[in-house]
């Protein structure tokens, strides 16, 4: 990717670069920086298409892996009025009694004792976040730990389903119990 004006070790022109996180940049580079039109391709399938100026995006658009495009000004997805997932907006709601827990349907199986924090699984005992391929991502600080515990989906600890109401019994004379509903 070197040009006549740039040293051979400097990224210059059009090309691609993969960051240690697995995120790949494809596009124009100048003086070793993203410059001009380019796209960041994230390991989870999302992409950020932008016009870059010396390493900083001047304008751009983020598209999630499922095709949902982020709109900074008129963002109506999953707001206070409409809590449907993007797949439910595109493909309609499921019949009554069948819940969709995440945008991914069926949802990922979360390892026991862990939480799904959006970019991987979080273990509150070790305070480590691993990606969905079980590779280390980061250590969670106190703020992230509290946020995950408060808001993210946890692995099921027990079977859920219909639980009958507990029944009350009263003793009548002669120690004959009578059921009260």
C-alpha positions in Angstrom: 0.0 0.0 0.0 2.9 2.4 -0.1 3.0 5.2 -2.7 6.0 7.1 -4.1 5.5 9.9 -1.5 5.1 7.7 1.5 7.7 5.5 3.2 7.0 1.7 2.6 6.0 1.1 6.3 3.3 3.8 6.3 -0.3 2.8 5.3 -1.2 5.0 2.3 -3.8 4.6 -0.5 -6.6 2.1 -0.6 -6.5 -1.1 1.5 -7.6 -2.9 4.6 -6.4 -3.2 8.1 -7.5 -5.6 10.8 -7.4 -4.4 14.4 -6.5 -6.7 17.3 -10.2 -6.9 18.3 -11.0 -8.5 14.9 -12.6 -5.3 13.6 -11.5 -4.7 10.0 -11.2 -1.3 8.2 -11.6 -1.3 4.4 -11.1 2.0 2.6 -8.8 4.9 2.0 -5.8 5.7 4.2 -3.5 8.7 4.3 -0.4 9.2 6.5 -1.3 6.0 8.4 -4.8 7.2 9.3 -8.3 6.4 8.0 -8.9 9.2 5.5 -11.6 9.4 2.8 -14.3 6.8 2.3 -14.1 3.6 4.4 -16.0 1.1 6.4 -15.4 -0.6 9.7 -16.6 -4.2 9.8 -17.2 -5.5 13.3 -16.8 -9.2 14.3 -20.5 -9.4 15.3 -21.7 -8.4 11.8 -22.3 -4.7 12.4 -20.7 -2.1 10.1 -19.9 1.6 10.2 -19.7 3.3 6.8 -18.1 6.7 7.0 -16.1 9.5 5.4 -13.0 9.9 7.5 -10.9 13.0 8.0 -7.4 12.2 9.5 -8.7 9.2 11.5 -12.0 10.9 12.7 -15.3 10.1 11.1 -16.8 13.3 9.6 -20.1 11.7 8.7 -21.2 8.1 8.9 -23.9 5.5 9.3 -24.0 2.4 11.6 -25.8 -0.7 10.4 -26.5 -3.5 12.9 -25.8 -7.1 11.9 -29.6 -7.7 11.3 -29.8 -4.8 8.8 -31.2 -2.2 11.2 -29.7 1.2 10.4 -29.0 3.6 13.3 -30.5 7.0 12.9 -29.2 9.7 15.2 -32.0 12.2 14.8 -35.2 10.1 14.4 -34.4 6.9 16.3 -37.7 5.2 17.0 -36.5 1.6 17.5 -37.0 0.2 21.0 -37.9 3.6 22.5 -40.3 4.2 25.4 -43.4 3.8 23.2 -42.5 0.8 21.0 -40.5 -2.0 22.7 -40.6 -4.5 19.9 -37.4 -6.0 18.6 -36.3 -5.1 15.0 -37.0 -8.7 13.8 -40.6 -8.3 15.3 -41.0 -5.0 13.4 -39.9 -6.7 10.1 -41.5 -10.1 10.6 -44.4 -9.2 12.9 -45.1 -10.3 16.5 -45.3 -13.9 17.6 -48.7 -15.4 18.6 -49.9 -14.8 22.2 -48.1 -16.8 24.7 -44.8 -17.2 22.7 -42.3 -14.6 23.9 -39.3 -13.4 22.0 -36.6 -12.6 24.6 -34.0 -11.1 22.3 -33.7 -9.8 18.7 -32.0 -13.1 17.9 -34.6 -15.8 17.8 -34.1 -18.3 19.3 -31.9 -16.5 21.9 -28.3 -17.6 22.6 -27.9 -20.0 25.4 -26.2 -18.2 28.3 -23.7 -20.2 30.3 -24.8 -20.9 33.9 -24.5 -18.0 36.3 -23.7 -15.6 33.5 -25.4 -12.7 31.7 -25.7 -11.8 28.0 -24.4 -8.2 27.9 -24.8 -7.5 24.2 -21.3 -8.2 22.9 -20.7 -11.4 24.9 -21.3 -13.2 28.2 -20.4 -11.7 31.6 -19.5 -13.8 34.6 -20.2 -11.8 37.8 -17.9 -14.0 39.9 -14.8 -13.3 37.8 -16.0 -9.9 36.4 -14.8 -11.0 32.9 -16.7 -10.5 29.6 -16.1 -13.0 26.9 -17.3 -12.8 23.3 -19.9 -15.3 21.9 -17.0 -17.5 20.7 -15.8 -17.6 24.3 -12.7 -15.4 23.8 -11.7 -12.8 26.4 -13.0 -9.3 25.7 -12.4 -7.3 28.9 -12.6 -7.0 32.7 -15.8 -5.2 33.8 -15.3 -2.2 36.1 -17.8 -1.5 39.0 -20.1 0.7 36.8 -20.4 -1.9 34.0 -20.8 -4.7 36.6 -23.8 -2.9 38.2 -25.3 -2.0 34.8 -25.1 -5.7 33.6 -26.6 -7.1 36.8 -29.4 -4.5 36.7 -30.4 -4.7 33.0 -29.1 -7.7 31.2 -30.6 -11.1 30.6 -29.3 -13.8 33.0 -29.0 -17.6 32.4 -32.0 -19.4 33.6 -31.4 -20.8 37.1 -34.5 -22.8 37.2 -37.3 -24.0 35.0 -40.0 -21.5 34.4 -43.6 -22.2 33.6 -46.9 -22.4 35.3 -46.7 -22.4 39.0 -50.1 -23.2 40.7 -51.2 -20.9 43.5 -50.4 -22.3 47.0 -53.6 -23.7 48.6 -54.6 -22.8 52.1 -56.0 -25.3 54.5 -57.9 -24.6 57.7 -58.6 -27.0 60.5 -62.3 -27.4 61.4 -63.6 -29.2 64.4 -62.6 -32.8 64.8 -59.3 -32.0 63.0 -60.9 -32.3 59.6 -59.0 -30.1 57.2 -61.0 -28.0 54.7 -59.4 -26.4 51.6 -59.9 -22.7 51.1 -59.3 -21.2 47.7 
